[in-house]
Structures are given as C-alpha cells and as structure tokens.
Amino acid sequence: MKGIVLVNSASYDGTDLAPFHGVHLTSKDLSDKALIQSIRHSGAQYLAASCHNEQEIELANQAGCDFITISPVEATNSHPDATPIGWQCFAEQSKLANMPTFALGGQSTHNVEHAQSYGAHGVAGISGFWHVES
C-alpha cells in the first residue's frame, strides 16, 4: 500500500498489528505506561493519541506520540453532547504539543487551510470524510 498509512484506533490488545502501521490511543490510554511500552515493542511505526485538554497533551508529550488530535474543535454529529473548544483554544493547546496536531470535530477537507492558520498540521474526522449514500 504505497503512500497509505493505516493506524488502528481500536483498543490494542497486544496482538500483531498487521496490517496497521501504528496505534491511535484514546485519552484514557495515555496514562497506561505498560500499554504504551507494549505498543512500542510491537513494532508500531506510529503512536498517536486523542487529546482534549492540556493534561492529556502533556501525557502525549511524555509518551512520545508522533501526532495527536485535539478535539472537539467545532460541533460534530458523532459526539453531539461534546462542547466545542473553538479555534483559539485549539491554537493554544496546539502550541503545547511536541508533535504535529490535527484538528478533530466538525472538520472536512474544506477546513485544512483554516486549521493550518491556527497551528494544525491538518484535520481529521469521521463524517466529514465518509460520504455514505442512503
């Protein structure tokens, strides 16, 4: 799969990662040092994490994550009860990260340049990228 990187965003159970190139941790997993060590020993090329506040970003820094998502930046259908942090808060949190950050929550390919103007490397999402015909 030339040019495509697959990252497992499900709970990692210590088994072979194939065909994935890395693991995307939940914010709860960031404090699990044994899990992170297991992922590193599995041969994962990438370690990523979901972050929602300064404390989680610091844990991601300590874990040596290769990139993180910061969310929710804007309102999102997949998490309707989540309170958006907005672009200014995203920019402030992004500056705390020692790795590239991706804006998550209400994002689509149309938001990339706007997100980058606030310090994002890019955007991530679910419904903004998957167009399912009913």
C-alpha distance (Angstrom), angle and dihedral (degrees) to the residues before:
residue distance angle dihedral
M1 . . .
K2 3.76 . .
G3 3.79 114.3 .
I4 3.80 95.4 3.2
V5 3.79 123.3 108.6
L6 3.80 118.6 -165.8
V7 3.79 118.2 -157.1
N8 3.80 120.9 -171.4
S9 3.78 109.9 -130.2
A10 3.79 95.0 179.5
S11 3.78 122.4 92.6
Y12 3.79 109.6 -69.9
D13 3.80 111.2 -129.4
G14 3.80 99.9 -173.2
T15 3.80 95.8 -97.9
D16 3.78 127.4 125.2
L17 3.80 111.3 -59.0
A18 3.82 96.1 -144.8
P19 2.99 124.7 163.1
F20 3.81 89.5 17.5
H21 3.81 124.4 86.8
G22 3.78 95.7 -155.8
V23 3.79 149.8 -14.8
H24 3.80 130.6 -97.9
L25 3.81 108.7 -149.2
T26 3.77 125.9 -147.6
S27 3.79 115.5 -124.4
K28 3.82 88.5 -105.3
D29 3.82 91.1 56.2
L30 3.81 92.4 56.1
S31 3.80 92.4 83.1
D32 3.83 93.7 49.6
K33 3.81 101.6 98.0
A34 3.82 92.8 177.2
L35 3.80 91.2 55.0
I36 3.80 92.1 48.4
Q37 3.80 91.0 49.3
S38 3.81 89.9 49.4
I39 3.80 90.7 52.0
R40 3.80 91.4 49.2
H41 3.82 90.4 50.6
S42 3.82 91.3 48.3
G43 3.78 90.9 71.8
A44 3.79 94.9 -106.8
Q45 3.78 110.9 168.6
Y46 3.80 92.9 -159.6
L47 3.78 136.2 37.8
A48 3.79 116.7 -170.2
A49 3.79 134.8 168.8
S50 3.78 144.3 -163.9
C51 3.80 112.6 -120.2
H52 3.79 130.6 -172.6
N53 3.81 104.1 171.5
E54 3.80 145.2 16.3
Q55 3.82 94.4 -87.2
E56 3.80 92.6 55.6
I57 3.80 91.1 47.5
E58 3.81 89.3 53.7
L59 3.82 89.7 51.1
A60 3.81 89.0 50.5
N61 3.82 89.2 50.9
Q62 3.82 90.2 51.1
A63 3.82 91.5 47.5
G64 3.79 90.9 52.9
C65 3.79 94.8 -123.3
D66 3.78 116.1 -171.5
F67 3.81 92.7 -142.4
I68 3.80 139.8 -11.0
T69 3.76 139.5 -155.2
I70 3.80 118.1 -133.2
S71 3.78 115.1 -155.0
P72 2.90 159.5 -115.0
V73 3.79 95.3 -1.7
E74 3.80 94.8 161.2
A75 3.80 135.2 7.9
T76 3.78 113.1 -68.4
N77 3.79 135.1 -165.8
S78 3.81 92.6 -140.3
H79 3.83 92.5 59.9
P80 3.82 105.0 25.0
D81 3.82 94.7 167.3
A82 3.81 94.7 54.2
T83 3.81 116.8 105.3
P84 3.83 111.7 -128.7
I85 3.81 115.5 -122.9
G86 3.82 95.3 -152.3
W87 3.78 130.3 -137.4
Q88 3.81 98.4 -74.2
C89 3.81 92.2 55.4
F90 3.81 89.5 44.7
A91 3.82 89.6 54.3
E92 3.81 92.1 49.6
Q93 3.80 92.8 48.1
S94 3.80 92.4 44.0
K95 3.82 90.3 58.5
L96 3.82 89.1 59.7
A97 3.81 93.2 58.6
N98 3.81 122.0 95.9
M99 3.80 90.2 -154.8
P100 3.82 139.7 46.5
T101 3.80 114.9 -64.7
F102 3.79 129.1 -148.3
A103 3.80 123.8 -157.2
L104 3.81 112.5 -125.6
G105 3.78 129.2 -173.9
G106 3.79 123.4 62.7
Q107 3.80 92.5 5.7
S108 3.80 133.0 142.1
T109 3.78 137.4 164.0
H110 3.82 87.6 -83.4
N111 3.84 90.8 66.2
V112 3.81 99.7 57.2
E113 3.81 99.5 99.8
H114 3.81 92.1 42.0
A115 3.82 90.9 50.5
Q116 3.79 91.2 48.2
S117 3.81 89.8 53.6
Y118 3.83 86.2 62.6
G119 3.80 94.5 49.4
A120 3.80 101.0 -89.3
H121 3.77 121.0 140.8
G122 3.79 86.8 -146.7
V123 3.79 144.0 -52.3
A124 3.78 134.8 -77.5
G125 3.75 131.2 -165.3
I126 3.74 152.7 139.7
S127 3.79 115.8 -135.6
G128 3.81 93.9 26.7
F129 3.79 89.4 63.6
W130 3.80 104.3 34.2
H131 3.77 113.5 70.2
V132 3.78 106.6 -168.6
E133 3.76 118.4 -172.6
S134 3.78 114.7 -142.7
